[in-house]
Amino acid sequence: MPLREHIHQLSKLGDVAHIRHEVDADIDLSTQAYRRMCARATELTWFHHVKDTTCSVIANLFATTEKIEQLLSNAGLSLAQRLNALPLHILTWTDFSAYVRAEYAEVAAHHDVDTTVYAELGSLYELPMVRYWEGDSHPYFSLATLFSQARGAVETNAGIYRLATVGPRTLTVNWRAGSRAYTVWQDYASQAERMPVTIALGVDPALTFASMFPLPESGSELSFWGFIRAQPQQVDTNSYGLPLPQGAEVLLQGYVEPSQLLHEGSYANHTGFYTQSDLCPVIHIEKIHMHYDAIVPVTVVGPPPTESALLGAQVWSLLTVLLRRECPFILAVVCPQETSHLPVVIVQVSTPNTEQIWGLWRNTILNHSILGRTHTLILVDEATDCADFRHIYWHCMNQEVACYSVPRPSLRVIDGVCWRFNGRKKVERTC
C-alpha cells in the first residue's frame, strides 16, 4: 500500500498531528518531531508547510511498537503471527529466505516514470533539506531506500542509508562496510565502472521495514516486502532493471562514480555522539521526479527515544519467532531499545539439565549466523525475567564472566546460566 494511503487512513482515525504553520527544515522541523517522541506522543506528525519546498514532510511514522505492528499487519494478522504460521519444514533463517524468494518474488516490468503524476525537478534542493542536529554537516535523507544490483545480476538489493546532500545533484552515501551494497560498489569500483542506483523516498512502510531487516546473504528485501504484504509486489523498473516503486513520493536515478570519494562530514547518531567524517562514495543524480504534492518521510537519528530504536527492538522480537524454530531451547530474544543499534541482545534459554548440554547450546548460539553478529550477548535461563533489565544487569554483572572461543574476538558474552554448574547457590528472591 502506498505511503500516502497509510497516512490518510491514519488521519481518518485521528492518529495524525497536523502542523499547519510554516516550519524550517533546518533544525526546526526535527526539533519539533523529536520533542513529540520524547513526550511519547503516538501520532504521526505531518508538517504541511515546509520552508523553501512545495513538499510536505511526515515524521514519527514508526512512533510506537503498536504503530509498527499496525503498519506491518495484513488481513488482521500481525507479522509475528504470520511468521508463527509458516510451514513446519521451514526451520532455519536460510530456509525462510529461500521460501520467501520462491513464493513472493517481485513482478518487475519496465515502465517510464508517469509524467502525469510526477514532475521532473532540476535540483535536489527543491526537496526538503532536513538537517536534524546543530552539529550535522549537511542535510540528508534519513528514510530513503536505495536500490542496487551486482554486476551482471538481476537480483536487487534494497537498503536504508544516510544520503547527505552535498550539491544540487550530488549525494554522499554512507553504507556499512561488509553490507551487500558496499560489496557491490567495491566490485564496480574494481572494474572502474559506474554503479547504477535508484533511490525512492516515501514508499510503502512495509518496504521501508524490509529494507532495514537483517536478511541473510541469500535474502531478497523485495521478496520479504511481498511476504509482509502477503502477495508478490508489482515493481516498475528503469532501463538498468532497477526498481522505481509504484506510489513512491520521490524517485531519483543516478550512478555511483567508481573512483570518487568525499568526506561526508559529521552527523549525530544513536550513540549520543557525532560521527567522525568518513570518506564516502558519491552518487550523481541524473533524474529527479517528485509526486506533484509529495509527502517526504523523515526520521530523527539520535539518542533514544527514536523510531530507529523502536524498529531495532521490533526486528529482534520478530527474529525470536524464527530462532525458536531452529533452536527450540531458546525461549526469547530481547533487545532493549537503548542498545538496538549495537546490538546488545538478551537470549533466554530453557534451564539445561547438565553442563554438557549447556555447552552445546551455548556454542550453537555463539556460532549462529544472526546471534553471532551482535555486539554483546547476555545469556539467561528461564528463571530470569528477561524483561527485567535492572535485575539482569545486577545478576550478570555480579558473576565471573567466562571467556569462550567465539566466531570473532569483538563479540562479548555474559553467561548468566553457568552459575548452575560451578557450585554456587543462588539467593532466591521472596518479594
C-alpha positions as CSV (number, residue, x, y, z in Angstrom):
1,M,0.0,0.0,0.0
2,P,1.4,3.4,-0.9
3,L,2.6,5.6,1.9
4,R,0.0,8.3,1.3
5,E,-2.8,5.8,1.6
6,H,-1.5,4.8,5.1
7,I,-1.2,8.5,6.1
8,H,-4.8,9.3,5.0
9,Q,-6.1,6.1,6.8
10,L,-4.3,7.2,10.0
11,S,-5.7,10.7,9.6
12,K,-9.3,9.4,9.4
13,L,-8.6,7.6,12.6
14,G,-7.4,10.8,14.3
15,D,-3.9,9.4,14.5
16,V,-2.1,12.2,12.8
17,A,-1.0,15.5,14.3
18,H,-1.3,18.2,11.6
19,I,1.3,21.0,11.9
20,R,0.0,23.7,9.6
21,H,2.2,26.7,10.3
22,E,5.4,27.0,8.3
23,V,8.5,25.2,9.7
24,D,12.1,25.4,8.7
25,A,13.7,22.1,7.5
26,D,16.9,23.3,9.1
27,I,16.7,22.0,12.7
28,D,13.2,23.4,13.5
29,L,11.3,20.5,11.9
30,S,13.4,17.8,13.5
31,T,13.3,19.5,16.9
32,Q,9.5,19.5,16.9
33,A,9.4,15.9,15.8
34,Y,11.9,14.8,18.4
35,R,10.1,16.6,21.2
36,R,6.9,14.7,20.3
37,M,8.9,11.4,20.5
38,C,10.3,12.4,23.9
39,A,6.7,13.3,25.1
40,R,5.6,9.8,24.0
41,A,3.2,11.3,21.5
42,T,1.8,8.4,19.5
43,E,0.5,10.2,16.4
44,L,2.3,10.6,13.1
45,T,3.4,14.2,12.7
46,W,2.6,15.9,9.4
47,F,4.3,19.1,8.6
48,H,2.2,20.6,5.8
49,H,4.2,23.8,5.1
50,V,8.0,23.4,5.0
51,K,10.1,26.5,4.1
52,D,11.6,26.6,0.6
53,T,9.9,23.5,-0.8
54,T,6.4,22.5,-2.1
55,C,6.7,19.1,-0.4
56,S,5.1,18.3,3.0
57,V,7.0,16.2,5.5
58,I,6.0,13.4,7.9
59,A,7.8,12.2,10.9
60,N,7.3,9.6,13.7
61,L,5.6,7.2,11.3
62,F,7.0,4.4,13.5
63,A,6.5,6.2,16.8
64,T,5.3,3.2,18.9
65,T,5.6,-0.6,18.8
66,E,1.8,-0.7,18.3
67,K,2.1,1.6,15.3
68,I,4.8,-0.6,13.7
69,E,2.7,-3.7,14.2
70,Q,-0.3,-2.0,12.7
71,L,1.7,-0.8,9.6
72,L,3.1,-4.4,9.0
73,S,-0.1,-6.3,9.7
74,N,-2.1,-7.9,6.9
75,A,-5.8,-9.1,6.9
76,G,-5.9,-8.7,10.7
77,L,-2.8,-10.8,11.3
78,S,0.4,-9.3,12.8
79,L,3.7,-10.1,11.1
80,A,4.7,-12.2,14.2
81,Q,1.5,-14.3,13.8
82,R,2.3,-14.9,10.1
83,L,5.8,-15.9,10.9
84,N,4.5,-18.4,13.5
85,A,2.2,-19.9,10.9
86,L,5.0,-20.7,8.4
87,P,5.1,-24.3,7.1
88,L,6.7,-26.7,9.5
89,H,9.6,-27.6,7.2
90,I,11.0,-24.0,7.5
91,L,13.4,-24.4,10.3
92,T,16.3,-22.1,9.6
93,W,16.9,-18.5,8.6
94,T,18.2,-19.8,5.2
95,D,15.0,-21.9,4.8
96,F,12.9,-18.8,5.4
97,S,14.9,-16.8,2.9
98,A,14.5,-19.5,0.2
99,Y,10.8,-19.8,0.9
100,V,10.2,-16.1,0.6
101,R,12.1,-15.8,-2.6
102,A,10.2,-18.7,-4.1
103,E,6.7,-17.6,-3.1
104,Y,6.9,-13.8,-3.0
105,A,9.4,-12.7,-5.7
106,E,8.5,-9.3,-7.1
107,V,6.9,-9.0,-10.5
108,A,9.0,-6.5,-12.4
109,A,8.3,-4.6,-15.7
110,H,10.0,-1.8,-17.4
111,H,8.0,1.5,-17.3
112,D,8.9,5.1,-17.7
113,V,8.0,7.5,-14.9
114,D,4.5,8.7,-15.3
115,T,4.8,12.4,-16.0
116,T,1.1,12.9,-15.3
117,V,1.8,12.1,-11.7
118,Y,5.4,13.1,-11.3
119,A,7.1,16.5,-12.0
120,E,10.8,16.5,-13.0
121,L,13.0,18.7,-10.9
122,G,16.2,20.4,-11.7
123,S,17.8,20.2,-8.2
124,L,17.7,18.2,-5.0
125,Y,17.4,21.5,-3.2
126,E,13.8,21.7,-4.3
127,L,13.1,18.8,-1.9
128,P,13.0,19.2,1.9
129,M,16.6,19.8,3.0
130,V,16.3,18.5,6.6
131,R,19.2,19.0,9.0
132,Y,18.5,17.2,12.3
133,W,21.0,18.5,14.8
134,E,23.1,21.6,15.1
135,G,26.4,19.7,14.5
136,D,25.2,17.9,11.3
137,S,27.4,18.9,8.4
138,H,24.8,18.7,5.7
139,P,21.1,18.0,5.3
140,Y,20.4,14.3,4.5
141,F,17.7,11.9,3.6
142,S,17.1,9.6,6.6
143,L,14.4,7.3,5.2
144,A,15.4,6.8,1.6
145,T,15.5,3.3,0.1
146,L,18.5,2.8,-2.2
147,F,18.4,0.0,-4.8
148,S,21.4,-1.6,-6.5
149,Q,22.4,-4.8,-8.3
150,A,25.6,-6.7,-8.6
151,R,27.4,-6.6,-11.9
152,G,25.7,-8.9,-14.4
153,A,23.0,-9.9,-11.8
154,V,19.2,-9.4,-11.8
155,E,18.8,-9.7,-8.1
156,T,18.1,-6.3,-6.4
157,N,19.5,-5.2,-3.1
158,A,17.5,-2.6,-1.1
159,G,18.8,-0.7,1.9
160,I,18.4,2.4,4.1
161,Y,21.5,4.6,4.2
162,R,22.4,8.1,5.2
163,L,22.3,10.1,1.9
164,A,23.8,13.6,2.5
165,T,23.1,16.3,0.0
166,V,26.4,17.9,-0.9
167,G,25.3,19.5,-4.2
168,P,22.3,20.2,-6.3
169,R,22.6,16.8,-7.9
170,T,25.1,15.1,-5.7
171,L,24.8,12.9,-2.6
172,T,27.3,11.0,-0.5
173,V,26.2,7.5,0.7
174,N,27.3,6.0,4.0
175,W,26.9,2.3,3.7
176,R,28.3,-0.1,6.3
177,A,31.5,-1.9,5.3
178,G,30.5,-5.5,4.6
179,S,27.0,-4.8,3.6
180,R,25.7,-6.1,0.3
181,A,25.6,-2.6,-1.3
182,Y,29.1,-1.9,-0.1
183,T,30.3,-5.2,-1.6
184,V,28.6,-4.5,-4.9
185,W,30.1,-1.0,-5.0
186,Q,33.6,-2.5,-4.4
187,D,33.1,-4.8,-7.3
188,Y,32.1,-2.0,-9.7
189,A,34.9,0.2,-8.4
190,S,37.5,-2.6,-9.0
191,Q,36.4,-2.6,-12.7
192,A,36.3,1.2,-12.9
193,E,32.6,1.0,-13.8
194,R,29.8,3.3,-12.7
195,M,27.3,1.6,-10.4
196,P,23.7,2.4,-11.3
197,V,21.3,3.1,-8.5
198,T,17.8,4.3,-7.9
199,I,16.5,5.9,-4.7
200,A,12.9,6.1,-3.5
201,L,11.5,8.4,-0.8
202,G,8.0,7.8,0.6
203,V,7.4,4.2,-0.2
204,D,5.1,1.6,1.4
205,P,6.2,1.3,5.1
206,A,6.5,-2.4,4.6
207,L,9.2,-1.9,2.0
208,T,11.0,0.6,4.3
209,F,10.9,-2.1,7.1
210,A,12.0,-4.9,4.7
211,S,14.9,-2.7,3.5
212,M,16.3,-2.5,7.1
213,F,15.6,-6.1,8.1
214,P,18.8,-8.2,8.6
215,L,18.2,-10.9,5.9
216,P,20.9,-13.5,5.2
217,E,23.2,-13.1,2.2
218,S,20.7,-15.1,0.0
219,G,17.8,-12.9,1.1
220,S,15.7,-10.5,-1.0
221,E,14.3,-7.4,0.5
222,L,11.7,-7.1,-2.3
223,S,10.5,-10.7,-1.7
224,F,10.3,-10.0,2.0
225,W,8.2,-7.0,1.2
226,G,5.9,-9.3,-0.7
227,F,5.8,-11.7,2.3
228,I,4.8,-8.8,4.6
229,R,2.0,-7.8,2.2
230,A,1.1,-11.5,1.6
231,Q,1.5,-11.3,-2.2
232,P,4.2,-10.6,-4.7
233,Q,4.6,-6.9,-5.3
234,Q,4.4,-5.2,-8.7
235,V,7.6,-3.2,-9.3
236,D,8.3,-0.8,-12.2
237,T,11.9,-0.7,-13.3
238,N,14.2,1.6,-15.3
239,S,16.4,0.7,-18.2
240,Y,19.0,-0.8,-15.9
241,G,16.4,-3.1,-14.3
242,L,16.4,-1.1,-11.0
243,P,13.2,-0.6,-9.1
244,L,11.1,2.6,-9.4
245,P,8.4,1.6,-6.8
246,Q,4.9,2.4,-7.7
247,G,3.4,5.1,-5.4
248,A,6.8,6.4,-4.3
249,E,6.7,10.1,-3.4
250,V,10.1,10.9,-4.9
251,L,12.2,8.9,-7.4
252,L,15.9,9.6,-8.0
253,Q,18.0,7.8,-10.7
254,G,21.8,8.1,-11.0
255,Y,25.1,6.3,-10.5
256,V,28.0,6.0,-8.1
257,E,31.3,7.2,-9.5
258,P,33.8,4.4,-9.1
259,S,36.9,6.4,-8.0
260,Q,35.3,9.5,-6.3
261,L,35.2,9.7,-2.5
262,L,34.2,12.8,-0.4
263,H,34.4,13.5,3.3
264,E,30.7,13.4,4.2
265,G,31.1,15.4,7.4
266,S,29.9,14.7,10.9
267,Y,26.4,13.7,12.0
268,A,24.6,12.9,15.2
269,N,23.8,9.2,15.7
270,H,22.3,6.8,18.1
271,T,25.3,6.7,20.5
272,G,24.6,10.3,21.6
273,F,27.8,11.5,19.8
274,Y,28.6,12.9,16.4
275,T,30.3,10.6,13.9
276,Q,33.8,11.1,12.6
277,S,33.9,12.4,9.0
278,D,34.3,9.4,6.7
279,L,35.3,9.2,3.1
280,C,32.2,8.1,1.3
281,P,31.2,7.2,-2.3
282,V,29.5,9.9,-4.3
283,I,26.1,9.5,-6.1
284,H,25.5,11.7,-9.1
285,I,21.8,12.1,-9.7
286,E,20.7,12.2,-13.4
287,K,16.9,12.3,-12.9
288,I,14.7,13.7,-10.1
289,H,11.0,13.0,-10.2
290,M,8.6,14.2,-7.5
291,H,4.9,13.5,-7.0
292,Y,3.1,16.7,-7.6
293,D,2.1,17.0,-3.9
294,A,4.9,14.9,-2.5
295,I,5.0,13.8,1.2
296,V,8.5,13.1,2.2
297,P,9.2,10.9,5.3
298,V,12.0,11.6,7.7
299,T,13.2,10.1,11.0
300,V,15.3,11.8,13.7
301,V,18.5,9.8,14.3
302,G,20.0,10.3,17.7
303,P,19.7,9.3,21.4
304,P,16.5,7.4,22.4
305,P,13.6,7.7,22.2
306,T,13.8,7.4,18.4
307,E,11.9,5.4,15.8
308,S,15.1,3.6,14.8
309,A,15.5,2.3,18.4
310,L,11.9,1.0,18.3
311,L,12.4,-0.6,14.9
312,G,15.6,-2.3,16.1
313,A,13.8,-3.8,19.1
314,Q,10.9,-4.9,16.9
315,V,13.3,-6.6,14.5
316,W,14.7,-8.7,17.3
317,S,11.2,-9.5,18.5
318,L,10.4,-10.9,15.1
319,L,13.7,-12.8,14.8
320,T,12.8,-14.7,18.0
321,V,10.0,-16.4,16.1
322,L,12.4,-17.8,13.6
323,L,15.2,-18.5,16.0
324,R,12.9,-20.7,18.2
325,R,12.2,-22.9,15.2
326,E,15.9,-23.5,14.6
327,C,16.8,-23.6,18.3
328,P,13.9,-24.9,20.4
329,F,15.8,-24.4,23.6
330,I,15.6,-20.6,23.0
331,L,12.6,-19.1,24.8
332,A,13.0,-15.4,24.0
333,V,15.4,-12.9,22.4
334,V,15.1,-9.4,23.7
335,C,16.9,-6.3,22.6
336,P,16.4,-3.2,24.7
337,Q,15.7,-0.1,22.7
338,E,18.7,1.7,24.1
339,T,21.1,-1.0,22.7
340,S,19.3,-2.0,19.5
341,H,21.9,-0.5,17.2
342,L,24.9,-2.3,18.7
343,P,23.1,-4.6,19.4
344,V,23.2,-5.9,23.0
345,V,20.8,-8.9,23.0
346,I,19.4,-11.0,25.9
347,V,18.9,-14.6,25.0
348,Q,16.7,-16.6,27.4
349,V,17.0,-20.4,27.2
350,S,15.3,-23.4,28.9
351,T,17.2,-24.5,32.0
352,P,19.8,-27.0,30.9
353,N,20.0,-30.3,32.8
354,T,23.7,-30.7,32.5
355,E,26.8,-28.6,31.9
356,Q,27.5,-30.6,28.7
357,I,24.1,-29.7,27.3
358,W,24.6,-26.1,28.2
359,G,28.0,-26.1,26.4
360,L,26.3,-27.4,23.2
361,W,23.5,-24.9,23.4
362,R,25.9,-22.0,24.1
363,N,28.1,-22.9,21.2
364,T,25.1,-23.1,18.9
365,I,24.1,-19.6,20.0
366,L,27.6,-18.1,19.6
367,N,28.1,-19.5,16.2
368,H,24.6,-18.7,14.9
369,S,24.6,-16.5,11.7
370,I,22.4,-13.9,13.4
371,L,23.2,-14.0,17.1
372,G,26.9,-14.3,16.4
373,R,26.9,-10.9,14.7
374,T,25.8,-9.0,17.8
375,H,27.9,-6.7,19.9
376,T,27.1,-8.4,23.3
377,L,25.1,-11.5,24.2
378,I,23.7,-11.9,27.6
379,L,22.6,-15.5,28.2
380,V,20.0,-16.2,30.9
381,D,17.8,-19.1,31.8
382,E,14.0,-19.4,32.3
383,A,14.3,-18.5,36.0
384,T,15.2,-15.0,34.9
385,D,12.7,-12.4,33.8
386,C,14.3,-11.3,30.5
387,A,12.2,-8.1,30.5
388,D,13.5,-7.0,33.9
389,F,16.7,-5.3,32.7
390,R,17.7,-4.0,36.1
391,H,17.6,-7.5,37.6
392,I,19.5,-8.9,34.6
393,Y,22.2,-6.2,34.9
394,W,22.6,-6.9,38.7
395,H,22.5,-10.7,38.2
396,C,25.1,-10.8,35.3
397,M,27.5,-8.1,36.5
398,N,28.0,-9.9,39.8
399,Q,29.2,-13.1,38.1
400,E,32.6,-14.2,36.9
401,V,32.2,-14.0,33.2
402,A,33.8,-16.9,31.4
403,C,35.7,-16.4,28.1
404,Y,34.7,-18.6,25.1
405,S,36.1,-19.3,21.7
406,V,33.7,-17.2,19.7
407,P,33.5,-16.6,16.0
408,R,35.0,-13.1,16.3
409,P,37.0,-11.5,19.1
410,S,34.8,-8.4,19.3
411,L,31.8,-10.5,20.4
412,R,31.2,-10.1,24.2
413,V,29.4,-12.9,26.0
414,I,28.0,-12.6,29.5
415,D,26.9,-16.1,30.7
416,G,24.1,-15.9,33.2
417,V,23.5,-19.6,33.1
418,C,26.9,-21.2,34.0
419,W,26.4,-20.5,37.7
420,R,24.2,-23.6,37.9
421,F,27.3,-25.8,37.2
422,N,30.1,-24.0,39.2
423,G,28.8,-24.9,42.7
424,R,27.3,-21.6,43.6
425,K,24.0,-21.4,45.3
426,K,21.6,-18.7,44.2
427,V,19.7,-16.5,46.7
428,E,16.0,-16.8,45.8
429,R,14.0,-13.6,46.0
430,T,10.8,-13.8,48.1
431,C,9.3,-10.4,47.2
